[in-house]
Amino acid sequence: MQRKIISFSVLFVFSFAPLAWSEVVYFGKITAVAGKVESQRKDAAAAAPANVGDMVFEGGSVKTHAASRAGITLRDNSRVFIGPNSKVRLGKFTLDDAEETRDAEVDVSYGKLRVITAKIMKATAAGERRPWRNLNFTVETPTAVAVIKGSDCVFNVTPDNTDIGCFDGMAIVKNKDPKVEGEEIIGSDEDGSVPKDKPPSGPSGMTPDEKDALDDGVEDGEGEGEGEGEVFPYEPTDATAPLPAGGGGGGGLPVSGGGGTGCASPPCH
């Protein structure tokens, strides 16, 4: 009996679905460290010592210990100063050129935070420059939600109360509990507070002594608080600094500058 050997062509079809990488969105760069400061990425098992030049990302956190401080320059050159014994979580950071929108969020668990927001300008057809239409920066605490605009504001946070003062611009504040009604606007050289389970109080004008107390521990090297013992010299973000190998923080994770686009060179405007 003659055997017939028949060749069958077998077609193997491989489906290459996109890998389920966790996207990491660049938030800013640590530009000042004094004392013991730790930073932690949202996908990291533990915090690590923070150093000047370290990049920080959405969902990460920065923690300072006693007699310690930190400064962060954000992608749009806004600046954040974190006082002693504080913990701050970095929320989202979106820059949308087409919609002229900045949408940034930080969450203060406890301690002291100062935010100096950058004004992003747009060139018009007439050759003039005007600010973007929507420049939002939201700060959340255990008791308060504040949207600050064109501002230099400080937040002093405990589990039961948030004191807020502004050197410039304004903060629109309310209680974090949506069941507590009431909203206040804290303007330049004014302060107020948001106690737990109560509407915000204020605003009221700040005395020079109150301004000094507000500034203590979160001084800005270029403006308010400049003087003896200054530890926060401001250094602009290097717009051409490349990400480190592996996509800015290890693991080969892709890094986005917000708005769904890849970020190859911080600050990813």
N, C-alpha and C positions, 0 to 999 in steps of 0.2 A: 504494500500500500504506500503510495507516494504521499509524503507529507507536504502540505503547502504551508509555507511560512508567510503569513500576511503581516505587513507592517501597518501599524496604526499610528497615525499622527495624533498626539495628544496635546491639546492646547491648554496651557495653564494660564489663567487670567489672574493677575495680581491686582488687588485694589489697594492703592496707596492713599489711605485717608490721612488727613492732616493730623499730625501728632498733637496730643492734648497738652501743649505747653501752657504753663501759667504765665500770662502776660504780666510784665512788671512795668509800671509807669513811673518814669523819672519825676521826682518831686523837687529836688534841690540838692544843694551841697553844703556840708558842714564847713563853716568859715571861721569859727572860733570855738575853742574848748578851754575851760579852766577848771582844774580839779578833776573829780571823778565823774565822767559822763559815759553813758552806755547807749548804744543804738541796737535795734533789733528789726530785721526784716520780717514781714508777716509770715514767710514760709520757713523762718529759722527756728530751731529748737530752743535757742538761748540767745541772750544779748551778748554783745561784744564791746570792748572798749572803743569809744568813738575818737576819731582823729580828724584834724583839719584836712580837708580835701575829700573825705568820705562822701559818697553819694548816698542819698536817702530816697526811698520810693514810697508810692501809695501803699497804705496799710501798715507801714512800719511805725516804729515808735522811738522816741528819744527820752532818756531818763537821766536826771541829774541828782547827785547826792548832796550832802551838806557842804556848804561853802564852795559849790561848784556851779558852773554856768555853761551855756552853749549858745551859739549863733548859727542860723541856717539862712543861706541865700537861696531863694526859690527860683524857678525857671524864668520867671518874668522880672527878676531882680527885686521882688518884694523881699522883706527881711523879717525873720522871726528870731526873737531872743527869749531863751528859756532860763528862768531864774533858779536859785538853789532849791533842792528838795521838790522837784517837779517831774511830772510825767506827761508827755504830749504824744498823742497818736496822730499820724498824718493820714488824712482822709483822701478825697479825690482832688486832682488838679487837672483842669481842662482849659486849654487855650484854643479858641476857634476863631481864626482870622476872618472867615467869611461872615460869621455871625457877630463878630466883634465882641466876644464874650470870654471873660475869665471866670471860672467857677472853682473856687478853692475851699477846702474844708479842713479844719484841724479840731481835735477833741482834747481838751485839757482834763485829765483825771484829777489832778491836784497840783497845787503850786502856783507859779507865776509865769505869765506869758505876755510878751509884747509883740505886736504885729504892726509893721510899717509897710503899707501896701504901695506897690508901684503903680504909676499912671502910665498906661500903654497908649501911645499916640498913633494916629492914622493920618497919612497924607491925603488931602482932598484934591479934586481936579483943579481947584484954583491955586494950588500950591501952598495951602495953609495946612496946619496940623491941629487935630482935635482928638479928644480922648475917645477910646472905644465906648460903645453905648452901654455895655453891661459888664461892670467890673465888680464882681461879687466875691467877698471873702467871708466865710461863715466860721464862727468859733462856737463850739458846743462845750458845755461843762456839765457837772452833775445836776445843776439847777437852772441853767440858762442857755438860750440860743441867741446869738448876736450876729447880725449881718453888718459888717463894717465897710464903709465906702470912703475912698480918698483919705485914709485915716492913719493915725498913729495912736493906737489904743493899747491899754494894759489891762490884763485880767488877773485878779488875785483870787484863787479858787480853793475852797474847802468843800467837803461833802455836803454841807448844809447852806452854803452861801457863795455868791460870786460878786465881788466888787469890781466895777468897771470904771475906768477913767480914760479920757481922750485928750491928748495934747493937740490933736489936729483932726479935722474931718468929723465923722459922726459914726455912732453905732446904734442900730435899731435893735432893741433888746426885748425879750419876753421870757416867761418861764418855760422851761423845757417840758413841763407837764401840759399837754394841750387842754386839759380841763381847767387850768388856771388862766383866766382871761386877763387882758391888759398888755399894753405895749408902750414903751417909752423910747424917745430919741435922746441920746447923750451926745452933745455937741462938743466943740473945741473948748478946752479948759473946764470941762464939766465932769462930774462923776455920778455914779448911782450904784445900786446893788439889786441883786435878784436872790431873795431868800428862798429856801425850799418851801414849796407849796404855797407861795405868796406871789402877788404881782410885783413887777419891778418898782423900786422906789427911786425918787429923783426925777430929773437931774438937778444938781446943784453946782454952783461955781466952786472951783478948787482954790484953796489958799496956796501961797508959795510952799508952806510946809507940807501940805497934802501932795503937791506936785513932786516934791523931793522924795517923799515916802513912796509914791507911786513909781517913781523912776528907779528906786533903789533895787539893785540886783539885776536889772534888765536895761542898763544904760546903752545908748547908741553912740558909737564912736564918732559919728558925723554930725550929731545934732544934740537933742536933749540929753543931758546927763554926761556930756563930755567933760572930763576933768581928771583929777588925781585918782589913780587906781583903775583907770579905764582898761578893760580887758577885751573890748570888742571893736578892734579896728576893722572897718568894713572893707572887704575886697570883692569887687564885682565878679560874677560868675564868668569863667572863661568860655566864651561862646564857641570856641573851636576845639575844646578839650574832647578827645575821642573817648568812647567808652572802653573800659578794660576788656581784654579778651574774654569771650564767653558771655557777651551781652550784658555787661554791667552788673556783676554781682554773682557770678558763678552759675554752674549748672547749664550753661548754654541757653538761658532763658531769653526770649526776645524782649526788647525794651521798647516801649512806646512812649511818645511824647504827648499822648492824649489825642482825642479826636480820631482815634483809630489808625494813626499813621505811625510808621516806625521811626525810632529816634536813633540816629547814628551819631549825632554830635550834640550833646547838651549845650545850651538849655532847651533845645527842641522847640523853638517858637513856632 
